[in-house]
Amino acid sequence: MKRSGKLTLVGAGPGDAELISVKGMKVIQQASVILYDALVSKALLDYAPQGCKLVYVGKRKGKKEFAQEEINRLLVFYAMRYEHVVRLKGGDPNVFGRGHEELTYAMRAGVEVEVIPGISSAIAAPTAAGIPLTKRGVNESFWVITGTLSSGEMSHDIQLAARSSATVIILMGVSHLKEIAALFMKERSAAEPMALIQEATLPQQKIVTGTPADIVQLAQDHGIVSPAVIVIGKVVDERSVLEAVAGEAGNRYAVIGNRF
């Protein structure tokens, strides 16, 4: 007799429902139970089969309805009772998604597991804003950093990144924007290009560009709130290149939720 069902962690992508992988979509269509996060597009749940049990286990900053330990227990609880449990997570399960913790917990309980990667907002947000993460002659690397530690403090790695020449992508950092701007002003310059991308890839995507000297005020003026991705580095200026070319040629650059 089968000891348990199967658990599949699926990366739902950065926001737009169509950015999930084909394999991820197929798994949703075969699910018995789906446990989904706050940042997962609800449109994806429409593809679940009739009778599939939908369980919300969302966590947002300041609103942690479910502790991680409780989510871990729920995954095993359902896997012991249903054939195929899908854990649908925003972005990629293993990019600040605690996917490895969930897999480890389930495996120790004897549950068969699989992971289907997703597109992280760390990659998708800059692209959707017309910002290349890498460009020849402009940068050599990029760092992806969490802006906020579990303690609520700003990540210490941001200071290390600020001292480098790398492009820096900060997730979950809007609440520390003032500190981040001050740090980059000190370690780089007051003119270092910065961008804030809110609700990337969705129709309501909002993009604000500035520098450490004015980004905090711009964020307030434009109502930037989480979830938003912070991009810092000279590649941010490449967005204006696309804008200029689009204006000269009469072309339109279109990347999910973005028009020049």
C-alpha positions in Angstrom: 0.0 0.0 0.0 1.3 3.4 -0.9 2.5 5.2 2.2 1.8 8.8 1.0 1.0 10.9 -2.0 3.5 13.0 -3.9 4.5 16.6 -3.2 5.5 18.9 -6.0 6.9 22.4 -5.4 6.1 24.6 -8.3 7.5 28.1 -9.0 4.6 30.2 -10.2 6.7 33.0 -11.5 6.8 36.7 -10.8 3.2 37.6 -11.1 1.8 37.2 -14.7 0.0 33.8 -14.7 1.3 33.1 -18.2 4.9 33.1 -17.0 4.6 29.7 -15.3 6.4 26.9 -17.1 4.5 24.4 -19.2 5.5 21.6 -16.8 4.3 23.7 -13.8 0.9 24.2 -15.5 0.5 20.5 -16.2 1.1 19.7 -12.6 -1.5 22.2 -11.5 -4.0 20.5 -13.8 -3.3 17.1 -12.1 -3.3 18.3 -8.5 -5.5 16.9 -5.7 -4.6 19.7 -3.3 -2.9 23.0 -4.0 -1.3 25.1 -1.2 -0.6 28.5 -2.5 1.1 31.7 -1.4 0.0 35.4 -1.3 2.0 36.4 -4.4 0.7 33.6 -6.6 -1.6 34.7 -9.4 -5.1 33.5 -8.5 -5.7 33.0 -12.3 -3.5 29.9 -12.0 -6.0 28.3 -9.6 -8.6 28.3 -12.3 -6.6 25.5 -14.0 -6.9 23.1 -11.1 -9.2 20.1 -11.8 -12.7 20.0 -10.4 -12.7 18.8 -6.8 -9.1 20.0 -6.2 -8.8 21.3 -2.7 -7.3 24.9 -2.6 -5.5 25.9 0.6 -4.2 29.5 1.1 -1.0 29.6 3.2 0.1 33.1 2.4 2.6 35.2 4.1 3.2 38.9 3.6 5.4 41.3 5.5 3.6 42.1 8.7 0.8 39.6 8.0 2.1 36.1 8.6 -1.2 34.1 8.8 0.8 30.9 8.7 4.1 30.2 10.3 6.6 28.2 8.2 6.4 25.4 10.7 2.7 25.2 10.2 3.0 25.2 6.5 5.5 22.3 6.7 3.1 20.3 8.8 0.2 21.0 6.4 2.2 19.7 3.4 2.8 16.4 5.1 -0.7 16.2 6.4 -2.2 16.5 2.9 0.4 14.4 1.3 -0.5 11.5 3.7 -4.2 11.8 2.6 -4.2 12.9 -1.1 -2.5 11.5 -4.2 -0.8 14.7 -5.5 -0.2 17.8 -3.4 1.1 20.9 -5.2 2.9 23.6 -3.3 2.5 26.7 -5.5 5.1 29.4 -4.6 5.6 32.8 -6.1 8.8 33.3 -8.2 11.1 30.3 -7.8 10.8 28.1 -4.7 14.4 28.3 -3.8 15.0 32.0 -4.3 14.1 33.3 -0.8 11.1 31.0 -0.9 12.1 28.5 1.8 11.5 25.7 -0.7 14.4 23.7 0.5 13.0 23.7 4.1 9.7 22.4 2.9 11.3 19.7 0.8 13.5 18.5 3.6 10.6 18.4 6.0 8.4 16.4 3.6 11.2 14.0 2.7 12.0 13.3 6.4 8.3 12.3 6.7 8.7 9.8 3.9 6.9 11.9 1.2 8.0 11.6 -2.4 8.9 15.1 -3.7 9.7 17.0 -6.9 10.6 20.6 -7.7 9.7 22.6 -10.8 11.7 25.8 -11.0 10.0 29.2 -11.6 11.1 32.6 -12.9 12.3 34.7 -10.0 11.2 38.3 -9.8 14.9 39.1 -9.3 15.3 38.3 -13.0 11.9 39.1 -14.3 11.3 42.6 -12.7 14.4 44.3 -14.3 13.6 42.7 -17.7 10.0 43.8 -17.5 11.2 47.4 -16.8 13.5 47.4 -19.7 16.7 47.0 -17.6 19.2 44.4 -18.7 20.7 42.6 -15.7 24.0 42.4 -17.7 25.3 44.4 -20.6 28.7 44.2 -22.2 30.9 47.2 -21.2 28.5 48.3 -18.4 28.6 45.6 -15.7 30.3 42.3 -15.0 27.9 40.6 -12.5 24.8 41.0 -10.4 24.0 40.2 -6.7 20.6 39.1 -5.6 20.0 39.9 -1.9 17.1 39.8 0.5 16.5 43.3 1.9 15.1 42.1 5.2 16.3 39.4 7.5 14.0 37.2 9.6 14.8 39.5 12.6 13.5 42.5 10.6 17.0 44.0 10.2 18.4 45.0 6.9 20.6 42.4 5.3 24.3 42.8 6.1 25.3 41.6 2.7 23.9 44.9 1.2 26.9 46.8 2.6 29.3 44.3 0.9 27.4 44.6 -2.4 27.5 48.4 -2.2 31.3 48.3 -2.0 31.4 46.3 -5.2 30.8 47.4 -8.8 28.1 44.8 -9.3 24.5 45.5 -10.2 22.5 44.9 -7.0 18.9 43.4 -7.0 17.2 43.6 -3.6 14.0 41.7 -2.9 11.8 42.5 0.1 13.8 45.7 0.8 11.3 48.6 0.4 10.9 49.0 4.2 14.6 49.7 4.4 14.8 51.9 1.3 16.0 55.0 3.2 18.9 53.0 4.8 19.7 51.4 1.4 19.8 54.7 -0.4 22.1 56.2 2.3 24.4 53.3 2.1 24.8 53.5 -1.7 25.2 57.2 -1.5 28.1 56.7 0.9 29.8 53.7 -0.8 29.1 54.7 -4.5 27.7 58.1 -5.2 24.6 60.3 -4.9 24.2 59.8 -8.7 24.2 56.0 -8.7 21.2 54.9 -10.8 18.4 53.1 -9.0 15.0 51.7 -10.0 12.0 50.5 -8.0 9.7 48.0 -9.8 6.4 47.3 -8.1 4.2 44.4 -9.0 6.4 43.4 -11.9 4.9 41.8 -15.0 1.4 42.6 -14.0 -0.8 45.2 -15.8 -0.5 47.6 -12.8 3.3 47.3 -12.8 4.9 50.6 -11.7 8.4 51.7 -12.4 10.3 54.5 -10.7 13.9 55.5 -11.5 16.1 57.8 -9.6 19.3 58.0 -7.5 20.1 57.5 -3.8 19.7 61.3 -3.5 16.0 61.3 -4.5 14.7 57.7 -4.6 13.0 57.8 -1.2 11.0 60.9 -2.0 10.2 59.5 -5.5 8.9 56.3 -3.9 6.7 58.3 -1.6 5.4 60.5 -4.4 4.5 57.5 -6.5 3.1 55.3 -3.7 5.7 52.5 -4.0 4.9 49.7 -1.6 5.8 46.0 -1.3 6.0 43.8 -3.3 8.7 45.8 -5.2 12.1 45.0 -6.5 15.0 47.4 -6.0 17.7 47.5 -8.8 20.9 49.5 -8.3 23.6 50.0 -10.8 24.5 51.6 -14.1 22.4 49.1 -16.1 19.4 51.1 -14.8 20.3 53.9 -17.2 19.9 51.4 -20.1 16.2 51.7 -19.7 16.4 55.3 -21.0 18.2 54.0 -24.1 15.2 51.9 -25.1 12.9 54.9 -24.5 15.1 57.0 -26.7 15.2 54.4 -29.5 11.5 53.8 -29.3 10.9 57.6 -29.6 13.2 58.0 -32.6 12.1 54.9 -34.5 8.4 55.1 -33.6 8.6 51.6 -32.3 7.1 50.3 -29.1 9.0 48.1 -26.7 6.6 45.7 -24.9 7.6 43.5 -22.1 4.7 42.3 -19.8 3.0 45.3 -18.4 5.5 47.8 -19.9 5.2 50.1 -22.8 7.6 52.8 -24.1 
